[in-house]
Amino acid sequence: MFGQNVADGVTDGHRHVFPRAVRFADIDSLGHVNNVRFFDYLEDARQAMFLVDPHREGGTPFKGLVVARHEIDYRRPLTFRPDPVRVESWVAEIRPVRFLLEYEIRDDDEVFVRARSVLVAYDVERASPRRLNEDELAYLRRFAG
């Protein structure tokens, strides 16, 4: 699967790769994945990238990330299929309190969606933004393109 290291979801190109099944429930009356469902695909990939994979690697999962902005470009219709698509994610910009995460939902031949999210480090107890810590910054740099 596109040079993926299965242990940590990282490809040779510094992209996090999350395989996502196209479920029958994702399909709308026009026979393709409903545009709102793509946000679920992106969320599932973020959960894997920032919670599941760090835990699996013995690190500390990110706590208190909030989405400040989403942008999505629909490139091609995605229809029901037996094989999963890949949600490939990478960090395009890192600032002290926030970072820009970019994505493609794709297979080997086509890009179905391109998207980006601005994520902000957030202190839940204080209900305010916080600075990214050194461990978080190091993890993000692994996926910087």
PETA-V764225 format. One record per residue. RES is the residue in three letters. PSI is psi as a letter, one per 40 degrees, with the letter a starting at -180 (none if undefined). OMEGA is omega in whole degrees, -180 to 180 (999 if undefined). BURIAL is # if it has 9 or more other ideal C-beta (glycine too) atoms within 8 Angstrom, else .. Layout:
BEGIN
RES PSI OMEGA BURIAL
RES PSI OMEGA BURIAL
END
This chain:
BEGIN
MET g 170 .
PHE f 175 .
GLY f -175 .
GLN h 170 #
ASN h -172 .
VAL d -176 .
ALA d -175 .
ASP e 177 .
GLY e -178 #
VAL h 175 #
THR i 178 #
ASP d -179 .
GLY e 179 .
HIS f 175 #
ARG i 171 #
HIS h -177 #
VAL h 179 #
PHE h 176 #
PRO h -177 #
ARG h 177 #
ALA i 172 .
VAL h -177 #
ARG i 177 .
PHE d -180 .
ALA e 179 .
ASP e -173 #
ILE h 179 #
ASP a -175 .
SER e 178 .
LEU e 175 .
GLY e 177 .
HIS i 180 #
VAL h 179 #
ASN i -174 #
ASN d 179 .
VAL d -179 .
ARG d 179 #
PHE d 176 #
PHE d 174 #
ASP d 179 #
TYR d -180 #
LEU d 179 #
GLU d 178 .
ASP d 180 #
ALA d 178 #
ARG d 178 #
GLN d 178 #
ALA d -175 #
MET d -171 #
PHE e 179 #
LEU d -173 #
VAL d -175 #
ASP d 176 #
PRO d 178 #
HIS d -180 #
ARG d -180 .
GLU e -179 .
GLY e 179 .
GLY a -180 .
THR h 176 .
PRO i 176 #
PHE i 176 #
LYS h 175 .
GLY f 171 #
LEU h 175 #
VAL i 177 .
VAL h 178 #
ALA d -177 .
ARG i 171 .
HIS i 171 #
GLU h -179 .
ILE h 176 #
ASP h 179 .
TYR h -174 .
ARG d -178 .
ARG i 175 .
PRO i 175 .
LEU h -178 #
THR i 179 #
PHE i -178 .
ARG i 180 .
PRO d -178 .
ASP i 179 .
PRO i 168 .
VAL i 177 #
ARG h 168 #
VAL h -180 #
GLU h -176 #
SER i 176 #
TRP i -178 #
VAL h -177 #
ALA d -178 #
GLU h 178 .
ILE h 174 #
ARG i -177 .
PRO d -175 .
VAL e -174 #
ARG i 174 #
PHE i -180 #
LEU h 179 #
LEU h 177 #
GLU i -175 #
TYR i 162 #
GLU h 169 #
ILE h -168 #
ARG i 165 #
ASP a -178 .
ASP d -173 .
ASP d -171 .
GLU i 170 .
VAL h -179 #
PHE d -177 #
VAL i 165 #
ARG h -176 #
ALA i 175 #
ARG i 178 #
SER i 169 #
VAL h 179 #
LEU h -177 #
VAL h 173 #
ALA h -170 #
TYR h 175 #
ASP h -175 #
VAL d -178 .
GLU d -179 .
ARG e -179 .
ALA f 179 .
SER i 176 .
PRO i 179 .
ARG i 176 #
ARG i 172 .
LEU h 180 #
ASN i -175 .
GLU d 178 .
ASP d 178 .
GLU d 179 #
LEU d 179 #
ALA d 179 .
TYR d 180 #
LEU d -179 #
ARG d 177 #
ARG d -176 .
PHE e 180 #
ALA h -176 #
GLY none 999 #
END
